[in-house]
């Protein structure tokens, strides 16, 4: 049996998705998602003060659908010129993970 070799670009371990209708809500404001994976998310136009290493409470949902999934994010990087914030998920619930899996495959909830 041949060993399994996983080729990844940089530190990313999960397949990145451009959107598939996933939205992120932080403190009542919905932010456009640049891209996301099962490990993290990048959002645009986030101007609130959040330092690298800071935890942020948010909610995931799909465009036009009501169910939301609470997530805790850990800010990994901020690009001030592009106004993009990248974060990883912390303590992701089973429901939120299942939501992301279905969205990644572009399947209905």
PyMOL CGO cylinders between C-alpha atoms (Angstrom):
from pymol import cmd
from pymol.cgo import CYLINDER

trace = [
    CYLINDER, 0.00, 0.00, 0.00, 1.35, 3.42, -0.96, 0.3, 1, 1, 1, 1, 1, 1,
    CYLINDER, 1.35, 3.42, -0.96, 1.52, 6.12, 1.70, 0.3, 1, 1, 1, 1, 1, 1,
    CYLINDER, 1.52, 6.12, 1.70, -0.98, 8.96, 1.45, 0.3, 1, 1, 1, 1, 1, 1,
    CYLINDER, -0.98, 8.96, 1.45, 0.68, 12.25, 0.57, 0.3, 1, 1, 1, 1, 1, 1,
    CYLINDER, 0.68, 12.25, 0.57, -1.32, 15.43, 0.86, 0.3, 1, 1, 1, 1, 1, 1,
    CYLINDER, -1.32, 15.43, 0.86, -0.15, 18.31, -1.27, 0.3, 1, 1, 1, 1, 1, 1,
    CYLINDER, -0.15, 18.31, -1.27, -1.17, 21.66, 0.15, 0.3, 1, 1, 1, 1, 1, 1,
    CYLINDER, -1.17, 21.66, 0.15, -0.28, 25.22, -0.59, 0.3, 1, 1, 1, 1, 1, 1,
    CYLINDER, -0.28, 25.22, -0.59, 1.35, 26.92, 2.39, 0.3, 1, 1, 1, 1, 1, 1,
    CYLINDER, 1.35, 26.92, 2.39, -0.17, 26.21, 5.80, 0.3, 1, 1, 1, 1, 1, 1,
    CYLINDER, -0.17, 26.21, 5.80, -3.68, 25.54, 4.51, 0.3, 1, 1, 1, 1, 1, 1,
    CYLINDER, -3.68, 25.54, 4.51, -4.99, 22.06, 5.17, 0.3, 1, 1, 1, 1, 1, 1,
    CYLINDER, -4.99, 22.06, 5.17, -8.58, 22.45, 4.02, 0.3, 1, 1, 1, 1, 1, 1,
    CYLINDER, -8.58, 22.45, 4.02, -10.05, 23.21, 0.62, 0.3, 1, 1, 1, 1, 1, 1,
    CYLINDER, -10.05, 23.21, 0.62, -10.91, 26.90, 0.24, 0.3, 1, 1, 1, 1, 1, 1,
    CYLINDER, -10.91, 26.90, 0.24, -14.35, 27.85, -1.09, 0.3, 1, 1, 1, 1, 1, 1,
    CYLINDER, -14.35, 27.85, -1.09, -15.01, 31.26, -2.63, 0.3, 1, 1, 1, 1, 1, 1,
    CYLINDER, -15.01, 31.26, -2.63, -18.51, 31.53, -1.15, 0.3, 1, 1, 1, 1, 1, 1,
    CYLINDER, -18.51, 31.53, -1.15, -21.55, 29.31, -1.97, 0.3, 1, 1, 1, 1, 1, 1,
    CYLINDER, -21.55, 29.31, -1.97, -23.73, 31.83, -0.13, 0.3, 1, 1, 1, 1, 1, 1,
    CYLINDER, -23.73, 31.83, -0.13, -22.09, 31.60, 3.31, 0.3, 1, 1, 1, 1, 1, 1,
    CYLINDER, -22.09, 31.60, 3.31, -22.37, 34.79, 5.37, 0.3, 1, 1, 1, 1, 1, 1,
    CYLINDER, -22.37, 34.79, 5.37, -20.78, 35.80, 8.66, 0.3, 1, 1, 1, 1, 1, 1,
    CYLINDER, -20.78, 35.80, 8.66, -22.53, 38.01, 11.21, 0.3, 1, 1, 1, 1, 1, 1,
    CYLINDER, -22.53, 38.01, 11.21, -20.55, 39.81, 13.90, 0.3, 1, 1, 1, 1, 1, 1,
    CYLINDER, -20.55, 39.81, 13.90, -22.33, 42.02, 16.45, 0.3, 1, 1, 1, 1, 1, 1,
    CYLINDER, -22.33, 42.02, 16.45, -25.42, 42.30, 14.24, 0.3, 1, 1, 1, 1, 1, 1,
    CYLINDER, -25.42, 42.30, 14.24, -23.52, 43.26, 11.08, 0.3, 1, 1, 1, 1, 1, 1,
    CYLINDER, -23.52, 43.26, 11.08, -23.23, 40.87, 8.13, 0.3, 1, 1, 1, 1, 1, 1,
    CYLINDER, -23.23, 40.87, 8.13, -19.84, 40.88, 6.42, 0.3, 1, 1, 1, 1, 1, 1,
    CYLINDER, -19.84, 40.88, 6.42, -19.04, 39.70, 2.89, 0.3, 1, 1, 1, 1, 1, 1,
    CYLINDER, -19.04, 39.70, 2.89, -17.05, 36.47, 2.91, 0.3, 1, 1, 1, 1, 1, 1,
    CYLINDER, -17.05, 36.47, 2.91, -13.93, 36.47, 0.72, 0.3, 1, 1, 1, 1, 1, 1,
    CYLINDER, -13.93, 36.47, 0.72, -13.37, 32.74, 1.10, 0.3, 1, 1, 1, 1, 1, 1,
    CYLINDER, -13.37, 32.74, 1.10, -13.68, 30.05, 3.76, 0.3, 1, 1, 1, 1, 1, 1,
    CYLINDER, -13.68, 30.05, 3.76, -12.84, 26.43, 4.56, 0.3, 1, 1, 1, 1, 1, 1,
    CYLINDER, -12.84, 26.43, 4.56, -13.60, 23.92, 7.28, 0.3, 1, 1, 1, 1, 1, 1,
    CYLINDER, -13.60, 23.92, 7.28, -10.70, 25.44, 9.22, 0.3, 1, 1, 1, 1, 1, 1,
    CYLINDER, -10.70, 25.44, 9.22, -11.23, 29.18, 8.89, 0.3, 1, 1, 1, 1, 1, 1,
    CYLINDER, -11.23, 29.18, 8.89, -12.79, 32.15, 7.15, 0.3, 1, 1, 1, 1, 1, 1,
    CYLINDER, -12.79, 32.15, 7.15, -11.74, 35.45, 5.56, 0.3, 1, 1, 1, 1, 1, 1,
    CYLINDER, -11.74, 35.45, 5.56, -14.11, 38.42, 5.52, 0.3, 1, 1, 1, 1, 1, 1,
    CYLINDER, -14.11, 38.42, 5.52, -13.97, 41.82, 3.84, 0.3, 1, 1, 1, 1, 1, 1,
    CYLINDER, -13.97, 41.82, 3.84, -14.75, 45.33, 5.11, 0.3, 1, 1, 1, 1, 1, 1,
    CYLINDER, -14.75, 45.33, 5.11, -14.17, 44.50, 8.79, 0.3, 1, 1, 1, 1, 1, 1,
    CYLINDER, -14.17, 44.50, 8.79, -13.13, 47.76, 10.45, 0.3, 1, 1, 1, 1, 1, 1,
    CYLINDER, -13.13, 47.76, 10.45, -13.84, 47.05, 14.13, 0.3, 1, 1, 1, 1, 1, 1,
    CYLINDER, -13.84, 47.05, 14.13, -10.78, 46.87, 16.36, 0.3, 1, 1, 1, 1, 1, 1,
    CYLINDER, -10.78, 46.87, 16.36, -9.73, 43.25, 16.58, 0.3, 1, 1, 1, 1, 1, 1,
    CYLINDER, -9.73, 43.25, 16.58, -6.09, 42.41, 17.22, 0.3, 1, 1, 1, 1, 1, 1,
    CYLINDER, -6.09, 42.41, 17.22, -4.32, 39.33, 15.95, 0.3, 1, 1, 1, 1, 1, 1,
    CYLINDER, -4.32, 39.33, 15.95, -4.83, 36.60, 18.56, 0.3, 1, 1, 1, 1, 1, 1,
    CYLINDER, -4.83, 36.60, 18.56, -8.13, 38.08, 19.78, 0.3, 1, 1, 1, 1, 1, 1,
    CYLINDER, -8.13, 38.08, 19.78, -11.30, 35.96, 19.97, 0.3, 1, 1, 1, 1, 1, 1,
    CYLINDER, -11.30, 35.96, 19.97, -14.46, 37.17, 18.23, 0.3, 1, 1, 1, 1, 1, 1,
    CYLINDER, -14.46, 37.17, 18.23, -18.01, 35.80, 18.62, 0.3, 1, 1, 1, 1, 1, 1,
    CYLINDER, -18.01, 35.80, 18.62, -19.89, 35.42, 15.33, 0.3, 1, 1, 1, 1, 1, 1,
    CYLINDER, -19.89, 35.42, 15.33, -22.73, 33.55, 13.60, 0.3, 1, 1, 1, 1, 1, 1,
    CYLINDER, -22.73, 33.55, 13.60, -22.63, 31.62, 10.32, 0.3, 1, 1, 1, 1, 1, 1,
    CYLINDER, -22.63, 31.62, 10.32, -25.57, 31.33, 7.96, 0.3, 1, 1, 1, 1, 1, 1,
    CYLINDER, -25.57, 31.33, 7.96, -26.46, 30.92, 4.33, 0.3, 1, 1, 1, 1, 1, 1,
    CYLINDER, -26.46, 30.92, 4.33, -27.84, 33.73, 2.19, 0.3, 1, 1, 1, 1, 1, 1,
    CYLINDER, -27.84, 33.73, 2.19, -31.64, 33.79, 2.30, 0.3, 1, 1, 1, 1, 1, 1,
    CYLINDER, -31.64, 33.79, 2.30, -31.93, 31.15, 5.05, 0.3, 1, 1, 1, 1, 1, 1,
    CYLINDER, -31.93, 31.15, 5.05, -32.84, 31.65, 8.68, 0.3, 1, 1, 1, 1, 1, 1,
    CYLINDER, -32.84, 31.65, 8.68, -30.85, 29.06, 10.70, 0.3, 1, 1, 1, 1, 1, 1,
    CYLINDER, -30.85, 29.06, 10.70, -27.65, 30.47, 12.18, 0.3, 1, 1, 1, 1, 1, 1,
    CYLINDER, -27.65, 30.47, 12.18, -24.72, 28.71, 13.81, 0.3, 1, 1, 1, 1, 1, 1,
    CYLINDER, -24.72, 28.71, 13.81, -22.69, 30.41, 16.55, 0.3, 1, 1, 1, 1, 1, 1,
    CYLINDER, -22.69, 30.41, 16.55, -18.91, 30.22, 16.14, 0.3, 1, 1, 1, 1, 1, 1,
    CYLINDER, -18.91, 30.22, 16.14, -15.92, 31.54, 18.01, 0.3, 1, 1, 1, 1, 1, 1,
    CYLINDER, -15.92, 31.54, 18.01, -13.18, 32.94, 15.78, 0.3, 1, 1, 1, 1, 1, 1,
    CYLINDER, -13.18, 32.94, 15.78, -9.51, 33.50, 16.53, 0.3, 1, 1, 1, 1, 1, 1,
    CYLINDER, -9.51, 33.50, 16.53, -8.09, 36.37, 14.46, 0.3, 1, 1, 1, 1, 1, 1,
    CYLINDER, -8.09, 36.37, 14.46, -5.03, 35.16, 12.56, 0.3, 1, 1, 1, 1, 1, 1,
    CYLINDER, -5.03, 35.16, 12.56, -4.23, 38.12, 10.32, 0.3, 1, 1, 1, 1, 1, 1,
    CYLINDER, -4.23, 38.12, 10.32, -5.52, 41.49, 9.17, 0.3, 1, 1, 1, 1, 1, 1,
    CYLINDER, -5.52, 41.49, 9.17, -4.74, 43.16, 5.86, 0.3, 1, 1, 1, 1, 1, 1,
    CYLINDER, -4.74, 43.16, 5.86, -5.48, 46.86, 6.29, 0.3, 1, 1, 1, 1, 1, 1,
    CYLINDER, -5.48, 46.86, 6.29, -4.96, 47.76, 2.62, 0.3, 1, 1, 1, 1, 1, 1,
    CYLINDER, -4.96, 47.76, 2.62, -7.52, 45.18, 1.43, 0.3, 1, 1, 1, 1, 1, 1,
    CYLINDER, -7.52, 45.18, 1.43, -9.62, 45.44, 4.64, 0.3, 1, 1, 1, 1, 1, 1,
    CYLINDER, -9.62, 45.44, 4.64, -9.62, 41.64, 5.01, 0.3, 1, 1, 1, 1, 1, 1,
    CYLINDER, -9.62, 41.64, 5.01, -9.68, 39.78, 8.32, 0.3, 1, 1, 1, 1, 1, 1,
    CYLINDER, -9.68, 39.78, 8.32, -8.72, 36.09, 8.39, 0.3, 1, 1, 1, 1, 1, 1,
    CYLINDER, -8.72, 36.09, 8.39, -9.62, 33.87, 11.34, 0.3, 1, 1, 1, 1, 1, 1,
    CYLINDER, -9.62, 33.87, 11.34, -9.75, 30.23, 12.37, 0.3, 1, 1, 1, 1, 1, 1,
    CYLINDER, -9.75, 30.23, 12.37, -12.69, 28.58, 14.09, 0.3, 1, 1, 1, 1, 1, 1,
    CYLINDER, -12.69, 28.58, 14.09, -12.36, 27.70, 17.78, 0.3, 1, 1, 1, 1, 1, 1,
    CYLINDER, -12.36, 27.70, 17.78, -14.59, 25.10, 19.47, 0.3, 1, 1, 1, 1, 1, 1,
    CYLINDER, -14.59, 25.10, 19.47, -16.69, 24.60, 16.33, 0.3, 1, 1, 1, 1, 1, 1,
    CYLINDER, -16.69, 24.60, 16.33, -19.94, 22.80, 17.21, 0.3, 1, 1, 1, 1, 1, 1,
    CYLINDER, -19.94, 22.80, 17.21, -21.04, 19.68, 15.35, 0.3, 1, 1, 1, 1, 1, 1,
    CYLINDER, -21.04, 19.68, 15.35, -24.01, 21.56, 13.85, 0.3, 1, 1, 1, 1, 1, 1,
    CYLINDER, -24.01, 21.56, 13.85, -21.76, 24.36, 12.55, 0.3, 1, 1, 1, 1, 1, 1,
    CYLINDER, -21.76, 24.36, 12.55, -19.28, 21.84, 11.12, 0.3, 1, 1, 1, 1, 1, 1,
    CYLINDER, -19.28, 21.84, 11.12, -22.10, 19.95, 9.36, 0.3, 1, 1, 1, 1, 1, 1,
    CYLINDER, -22.10, 19.95, 9.36, -23.43, 23.26, 8.00, 0.3, 1, 1, 1, 1, 1, 1,
    CYLINDER, -23.43, 23.26, 8.00, -20.00, 24.08, 6.55, 0.3, 1, 1, 1, 1, 1, 1,
    CYLINDER, -20.00, 24.08, 6.55, -19.60, 20.58, 5.08, 0.3, 1, 1, 1, 1, 1, 1,
    CYLINDER, -19.60, 20.58, 5.08, -22.94, 20.84, 3.28, 0.3, 1, 1, 1, 1, 1, 1,
    CYLINDER, -22.94, 20.84, 3.28, -22.16, 24.36, 2.08, 0.3, 1, 1, 1, 1, 1, 1,
    CYLINDER, -22.16, 24.36, 2.08, -18.74, 23.22, 0.85, 0.3, 1, 1, 1, 1, 1, 1,
    CYLINDER, -18.74, 23.22, 0.85, -20.41, 20.57, -1.30, 0.3, 1, 1, 1, 1, 1, 1,
    CYLINDER, -20.41, 20.57, -1.30, -23.06, 23.17, -2.29, 0.3, 1, 1, 1, 1, 1, 1,
    CYLINDER, -23.06, 23.17, -2.29, -25.84, 20.98, -0.92, 0.3, 1, 1, 1, 1, 1, 1,
    CYLINDER, -25.84, 20.98, -0.92, -29.07, 22.28, 0.55, 0.3, 1, 1, 1, 1, 1, 1,
    CYLINDER, -29.07, 22.28, 0.55, -29.44, 22.40, 4.31, 0.3, 1, 1, 1, 1, 1, 1,
]
cmd.load_cgo(trace, "trace")
